[in-house]
Amino acid sequence: MVSCGEDRPKRSYLSVDDLNVGGDDLSAGGDDLSAVGDDLNVCVDDMSAGGGDLSADGDDLNAGGGV
């Protein structure tokens, strides 16, 4: 009997080279993801600044209680 694999031609080495180029493209995509992570850190900093504003509001409430 003939197995399924023997009826199919082997892939050329050029196809392997094309896959390696694709791997490079994926690495570039990884760099883009890192940039997105930096953007998320900026958003966290903005939230921290907002927390500072809330603390200031709390001080105002304490001052009002002393009056």
MOPAC internal coordinates of N, CA, C and O (Angstrom, degrees):
PM7 1SCF
backbone

  N    0.0000 0     0.00 0     0.00 0    0    0    0
  C    1.4706 1     0.00 0     0.00 0    1    0    0
  C    1.5354 1   110.82 1     0.00 0    2    1    0
  O    1.2310 1   121.29 1   -28.51 1    3    2    1
  N    1.3147 1   115.14 1   151.49 1    3    2    1
  C    1.4690 1   120.82 1   179.38 1    5    3    2
  C    1.5225 1   108.26 1  -104.03 1    6    5    3
  O    1.2310 1   120.39 1   -50.90 1    7    6    5
  N    1.3647 1   116.87 1   129.10 1    7    6    5
  C    1.4641 1   119.73 1   179.48 1    9    7    6
  C    1.5279 1   109.90 1   -79.03 1   10    9    7
  O    1.2310 1   120.65 1   -19.48 1   11   10    9
  N    1.2881 1   116.36 1   160.52 1   11   10    9
  C    1.4719 1   120.99 1  -177.64 1   13   11   10
  C    1.5232 1   111.49 1   -60.32 1   14   13   11
  O    1.2310 1   119.76 1   143.12 1   15   14   13
  N    1.3298 1   118.06 1   -36.88 1   15   14   13
  C    1.4495 1   121.76 1  -176.88 1   17   15   14
  C    1.5144 1   113.74 1   -64.61 1   18   17   15
  O    1.2310 1   119.47 1   149.98 1   19   18   17
  N    1.3210 1   118.62 1   -30.02 1   19   18   17
  C    1.4673 1   121.12 1  -176.94 1   21   19   18
  C    1.5193 1   111.84 1   -73.48 1   22   21   19
  O    1.2310 1   119.05 1   157.45 1   23   22   21
  N    1.3320 1   119.42 1   -22.55 1   23   22   21
  C    1.4555 1   122.51 1  -179.39 1   25   23   22
  C    1.5347 1   111.77 1   -80.39 1   26   25   23
  O    1.2310 1   119.74 1   163.63 1   27   26   25
  N    1.3196 1   118.11 1   -16.37 1   27   26   25
  C    1.4547 1   121.17 1  -175.36 1   29   27   26
  C    1.5295 1   110.75 1   -97.53 1   30   29   27
  O    1.2310 1   119.72 1   -41.18 1   31   30   29
  N    1.3515 1   118.13 1   138.82 1   31   30   29
  C    1.4656 1   120.38 1   176.90 1   33   31   30
  C    1.5259 1   110.39 1   -70.91 1   34   33   31
  O    1.2310 1   120.90 1   -31.53 1   35   34   33
  N    1.3182 1   115.89 1   148.47 1   35   34   33
  C    1.4580 1   119.77 1   178.32 1   37   35   34
  C    1.5284 1   110.02 1   -72.92 1   38   37   35
  O    1.2310 1   120.56 1   -31.40 1   39   38   37
  N    1.3272 1   116.53 1   148.60 1   39   38   37
  C    1.4579 1   119.83 1   178.05 1   41   39   38
  C    1.5261 1   109.78 1   -72.62 1   42   41   39
  O    1.2310 1   120.68 1   -33.11 1   43   42   41
  N    1.3189 1   116.30 1   146.89 1   43   42   41
  C    1.4631 1   120.29 1  -179.81 1   45   43   42
  C    1.5289 1   109.52 1   -78.48 1   46   45   43
  O    1.2310 1   121.01 1   -16.46 1   47   46   45
  N    1.3317 1   115.68 1   163.54 1   47   46   45
  C    1.4644 1   120.54 1   178.10 1   49   47   46
  C    1.5259 1   111.62 1   -68.51 1   50   49   47
  O    1.2310 1   120.50 1   159.69 1   51   50   49
  N    1.3456 1   116.65 1   -20.31 1   51   50   49
  C    1.4609 1   120.03 1   177.79 1   53   51   50
  C    1.5331 1   110.48 1   -62.75 1   54   53   51
  O    1.2310 1   120.64 1   145.50 1   55   54   53
  N    1.3213 1   116.38 1   -34.50 1   55   54   53
  C    1.4584 1   119.56 1   178.81 1   57   55   54
  C    1.5222 1   110.41 1   -64.57 1   58   57   55
  O    1.2310 1   120.43 1   142.77 1   59   58   57
  N    1.3299 1   116.78 1   -37.23 1   59   58   57
  C    1.4641 1   120.60 1   178.56 1   61   59   58
  C    1.5275 1   109.75 1   -64.67 1   62   61   59
  O    1.2310 1   120.16 1   140.07 1   63   62   61
  N    1.3441 1   117.29 1   -39.93 1   63   62   61
  C    1.4663 1   120.89 1   177.78 1   65   63   62
  C    1.5271 1   110.34 1   -62.30 1   66   65   63
  O    1.2310 1   120.11 1   139.04 1   67   66   65
  N    1.3151 1   117.39 1   -40.96 1   67   66   65
  C    1.4601 1   121.36 1   179.01 1   69   67   66
  C    1.5299 1   110.47 1   -61.63 1   70   69   67
  O    1.2310 1   120.26 1   141.57 1   71   70   69
  N    1.3199 1   117.11 1   -38.43 1   71   70   69
  C    1.4591 1   120.76 1   178.58 1   73   71   70
  C    1.5237 1   110.86 1   -65.67 1   74   73   71
  O    1.2310 1   120.45 1   143.69 1   75   74   73
  N    1.3325 1   116.75 1   -36.31 1   75   74   73
  C    1.4610 1   120.02 1   178.61 1   77   75   74
  C    1.5236 1   110.99 1   -65.01 1   78   77   75
  O    1.2310 1   120.51 1   141.80 1   79   78   77
  N    1.3283 1   116.63 1   -38.20 1   79   78   77
  C    1.4648 1   120.57 1   176.61 1   81   79   78
  C    1.5299 1   109.37 1   -62.97 1   82   81   79
  O    1.2310 1   120.84 1   139.45 1   83   82   81
  N    1.3179 1   115.99 1   -40.55 1   83   82   81
  C    1.4601 1   120.14 1   177.64 1   85   83   82
  C    1.5201 1   111.33 1   -60.88 1   86   85   83
  O    1.2310 1   120.56 1   143.40 1   87   86   85
  N    1.3305 1   116.54 1   -36.60 1   87   86   85
  C    1.4626 1   120.17 1   177.36 1   89   87   86
  C    1.5256 1   111.33 1   -62.23 1   90   89   87
  O    1.2310 1   120.46 1   142.18 1   91   90   89
  N    1.3273 1   116.73 1   -37.82 1   91   90   89
  C    1.4659 1   120.21 1   176.98 1   93   91   90
  C    1.5218 1   110.46 1   -63.10 1   94   93   91
  O    1.2310 1   120.74 1   139.62 1   95   94   93
  N    1.3244 1   116.20 1   -40.38 1   95   94   93
  C    1.4588 1   120.41 1   179.44 1   97   95   94
  C    1.5311 1   110.61 1   -61.92 1   98   97   95
  O    1.2310 1   120.52 1   141.35 1   99   98   97
  N    1.3316 1   116.61 1   -38.65 1   99   98   97
  C    1.4625 1   119.91 1   179.25 1  101   99   98
  C    1.5272 1   110.82 1   -65.24 1  102  101   99
  O    1.2310 1   120.41 1   144.55 1  103  102  101
  N    1.3243 1   116.83 1   -35.45 1  103  102  101
  C    1.4598 1   119.90 1   177.96 1  105  103  102
  C    1.5206 1   110.74 1   -63.55 1  106  105  103
  O    1.2310 1   120.63 1   139.49 1  107  106  105
  N    1.3165 1   116.40 1   -40.51 1  107  106  105
  C    1.4619 1   120.64 1   177.31 1  109  107  106
  C    1.5274 1   109.90 1   -61.63 1  110  109  107
  O    1.2310 1   120.68 1   140.96 1  111  110  109
  N    1.3307 1   116.30 1   -39.04 1  111  110  109
  C    1.4619 1   119.96 1   176.99 1  113  111  110
  C    1.5244 1   111.39 1   -62.17 1  114  113  111
  O    1.2310 1   120.75 1   144.04 1  115  114  113
  N    1.3263 1   116.18 1   -35.96 1  115  114  113
  C    1.4658 1   119.75 1   177.29 1  117  115  114
  C    1.5229 1   111.43 1   -61.85 1  118  117  115
  O    1.2310 1   120.39 1   142.50 1  119  118  117
  N    1.3266 1   116.86 1   -37.50 1  119  118  117
  C    1.4629 1   120.69 1   177.05 1  121  119  118
  C    1.5260 1   110.41 1   -61.91 1  122  121  119
  O    1.2310 1   120.54 1   139.51 1  123  122  121
  N    1.3219 1   116.56 1   -40.49 1  123  122  121
  C    1.4572 1   120.88 1   178.97 1  125  123  122
  C    1.5318 1   110.32 1   -61.90 1  126  125  123
  O    1.2310 1   120.09 1   140.91 1  127  126  125
  N    1.3238 1   117.43 1   -39.09 1  127  126  125
  C    1.4580 1   121.16 1   179.29 1  129  127  126
  C    1.5260 1   110.64 1   -64.47 1  130  129  127
  O    1.2310 1   120.19 1   143.59 1  131  130  129
  N    1.3251 1   117.24 1   -36.41 1  131  130  129
  C    1.4608 1   120.78 1   177.50 1  133  131  130
  C    1.5217 1   110.29 1   -62.66 1  134  133  131
  O    1.2310 1   120.55 1   139.73 1  135  134  133
  N    1.3147 1   116.56 1   -40.27 1  135  134  133
  C    1.4656 1   120.97 1   178.43 1  137  135  134
  C    1.5275 1   110.11 1   -62.21 1  138  137  135
  O    1.2310 1   120.30 1   140.10 1  139  138  137
  N    1.3219 1   117.03 1   -39.90 1  139  138  137
  C    1.4658 1   120.99 1   177.62 1  141  139  138
  C    1.5275 1   110.05 1   -63.23 1  142  141  139
  O    1.2310 1   120.42 1   141.08 1  143  142  141
  N    1.3336 1   116.80 1   -38.92 1  143  142  141
  C    1.4620 1   120.02 1   177.30 1  145  143  142
  C    1.5194 1   111.71 1   -60.81 1  146  145  143
  O    1.2310 1   119.96 1   141.97 1  147  146  145
  N    1.3420 1   117.68 1   -38.03 1  147  146  145
  C    1.4594 1   121.52 1   177.32 1  149  147  146
  C    1.5300 1   110.29 1   -62.33 1  150  149  147
  O    1.2310 1   120.30 1   139.11 1  151  150  149
  N    1.3225 1   117.03 1   -40.89 1  151  150  149
  C    1.4637 1   121.48 1   178.47 1  153  151  150
  C    1.5297 1   110.23 1   -60.62 1  154  153  151
  O    1.2310 1   119.94 1   140.05 1  155  154  153
  N    1.3277 1   117.72 1   -39.95 1  155  154  153
  C    1.4630 1   121.18 1   179.28 1  157  155  154
  C    1.5294 1   110.61 1   -64.60 1  158  157  155
  O    1.2310 1   120.36 1   142.91 1  159  158  157
  N    1.3383 1   116.92 1   -37.09 1  159  158  157
  C    1.4619 1   119.79 1   178.14 1  161  159  158
  C    1.5191 1   110.74 1   -64.05 1  162  161  159
  O    1.2310 1   120.13 1   142.87 1  163  162  161
  N    1.3310 1   117.36 1   -37.13 1  163  162  161
  C    1.4661 1   121.25 1   178.13 1  165  163  162
  C    1.5240 1   109.60 1   -62.54 1  166  165  163
  O    1.2310 1   120.32 1   138.46 1  167  166  165
  N    1.3280 1   116.98 1   -41.54 1  167  166  165
  C    1.4606 1   120.83 1   179.18 1  169  167  166
  C    1.5304 1   110.90 1   -62.56 1  170  169  167
  O    1.2310 1   120.05 1   141.37 1  171  170  169
  N    1.3294 1   117.50 1   -38.63 1  171  170  169
  C    1.4597 1   121.17 1   178.52 1  173  171  170
  C    1.5230 1   110.19 1   -64.39 1  174  173  171
  O    1.2310 1   120.40 1   140.37 1  175  174  173
  N    1.3403 1   116.84 1   -39.63 1  175  174  173
  C    1.4649 1   120.33 1   177.11 1  177  175  174
  C    1.5229 1   110.48 1   -60.93 1  178  177  175
  O    1.2310 1   120.14 1   138.38 1  179  178  177
  N    1.3214 1   117.34 1   -41.62 1  179  178  177
  C    1.4625 1   121.38 1   179.11 1  181  179  178
  C    1.5285 1   110.07 1   -60.89 1  182  181  179
  O    1.2310 1   120.11 1   140.22 1  183  182  181
  N    1.3327 1   117.39 1   -39.78 1  183  182  181
  C    1.4637 1   121.09 1   179.82 1  185  183  182
  C    1.5355 1   110.31 1   -66.63 1  186  185  183
  O    1.2310 1   120.50 1   144.54 1  187  186  185
  N    1.3312 1   116.65 1   -35.46 1  187  186  185
  C    1.4584 1   119.96 1   178.83 1  189  187  186
  C    1.5276 1   109.90 1   -64.64 1  190  189  187
  O    1.2310 1   120.27 1   140.06 1  191  190  189
  N    1.3222 1   117.10 1   -39.94 1  191  190  189
  C    1.4595 1   121.27 1   177.73 1  193  191  190
  C    1.5295 1   109.65 1   -62.30 1  194  193  191
  O    1.2310 1   120.84 1   140.91 1  195  194  193
  N    1.3270 1   116.00 1   -39.09 1  195  194  193
  C    1.4591 1   120.21 1   177.54 1  197  195  194
  C    1.5230 1   111.01 1   -62.47 1  198  197  195
  O    1.2310 1   120.61 1   142.83 1  199  198  197
  N    1.3441 1   116.45 1   -37.17 1  199  198  197
  C    1.4552 1   119.70 1   177.67 1  201  199  198
  C    1.5180 1   111.48 1   -62.83 1  202  201  199
  O    1.2310 1   120.50 1   144.59 1  203  202  201
  N    1.3336 1   116.65 1   -35.41 1  203  202  201
  C    1.4639 1   121.15 1   177.08 1  205  203  202
  C    1.5256 1   110.91 1   -62.76 1  206  205  203
  O    1.2310 1   120.52 1   141.23 1  207  206  205
  N    1.3275 1   116.62 1   -38.77 1  207  206  205
  C    1.4585 1   121.15 1   179.02 1  209  207  206
  C    1.5302 1   110.10 1   -64.32 1  210  209  207
  O    1.2310 1   120.32 1   141.38 1  211  210  209
  N    1.3238 1   116.99 1   -38.62 1  211  210  209
  C    1.4588 1   120.28 1  -179.92 1  213  211  210
  C    1.5313 1   110.66 1   -64.73 1  214  213  211
  O    1.2310 1   120.77 1   142.53 1  215  214  213
  N    1.3336 1   116.13 1   -37.47 1  215  214  213
  C    1.4551 1   119.42 1   178.29 1  217  215  214
  C    1.5218 1   110.50 1   -63.58 1  218  217  215
  O    1.2310 1   120.59 1   140.15 1  219  218  217
  N    1.3217 1   116.48 1   -39.85 1  219  218  217
  C    1.4623 1   120.82 1   178.63 1  221  219  218
  C    1.5311 1   109.94 1   -62.39 1  222  221  219
  O    1.2310 1   120.43 1   139.89 1  223  222  221
  N    1.3386 1   116.78 1   -40.11 1  223  222  221
  C    1.4626 1   120.52 1   178.27 1  225  223  222
  C    1.5262 1   110.24 1   -62.90 1  226  225  223
  O    1.2310 1   120.82 1   142.78 1  227  226  225
  N    1.3334 1   116.04 1   -37.22 1  227  226  225
  C    1.4545 1   119.63 1   179.09 1  229  227  226
  C    1.5364 1   111.05 1   -63.30 1  230  229  227
  O    1.2310 1   120.66 1   142.24 1  231  230  229
  N    1.3314 1   116.34 1   -37.76 1  231  230  229
  C    1.4631 1   120.33 1   177.69 1  233  231  230
  C    1.5308 1   110.04 1   -62.31 1  234  233  231
  O    1.2310 1   120.80 1   139.30 1  235  234  233
  N    1.3143 1   116.07 1   -40.70 1  235  234  233
  C    1.4642 1   120.32 1   179.57 1  237  235  234
  C    1.5287 1   110.37 1   -61.05 1  238  237  235
  O    1.2310 1   120.09 1   140.45 1  239  238  237
  N    1.3313 1   117.42 1   -39.55 1  239  238  237
  C    1.4596 1   120.58 1   179.74 1  241  239  238
  C    1.5310 1   110.67 1   -65.87 1  242  241  239
  O    1.2310 1   120.69 1   141.57 1  243  242  241
  N    1.3292 1   116.28 1   -38.43 1  243  242  241
  C    1.4599 1   119.50 1   178.77 1  245  243  242
  C    1.5324 1   110.53 1   -65.64 1  246  245  243
  O    1.2310 1   120.85 1   140.72 1  247  246  245
  N    1.3272 1   115.97 1   -39.28 1  247  246  245
  C    1.4620 1   119.99 1   178.83 1  249  247  246
  C    1.5286 1   109.83 1   -63.60 1  250  249  247
  O    1.2310 1   120.43 1   140.83 1  251  250  249
  N    1.3390 1   116.78 1   -39.17 1  251  250  249
  C    1.4534 1   120.89 1   179.65 1  253  251  250
  C    1.5239 1   110.93 1   -65.05 1  254  253  251
  O    1.2310 1   120.82 1   145.48 1  255  254  253
  N    1.3362 1   116.03 1   -34.52 1  255  254  253
  C    1.4584 1   118.59 1  -179.12 1  257  255  254
  C    1.5325 1   111.51 1   -69.29 1  258  257  255
  O    1.2310 1   120.83 1   152.46 1  259  258  257
  N    1.3296 1   116.02 1   -27.54 1  259  258  257
  C    1.4711 1   118.97 1  -178.81 1  261  259  258
  C    1.5097 1   113.04 1   -76.86 1  262  261  259
  O    1.2310 1   120.80 1   164.75 1  263  262  261
  N    1.3367 1   116.07 1   -15.25 1  263  262  261
  C    1.4750 1   118.61 1  -176.84 1  265  263  262
  C    1.5148 1   109.83 1   -77.68 1  266  265  263
  O    1.2310 1   120.10 1   180.00 1  267  266  265

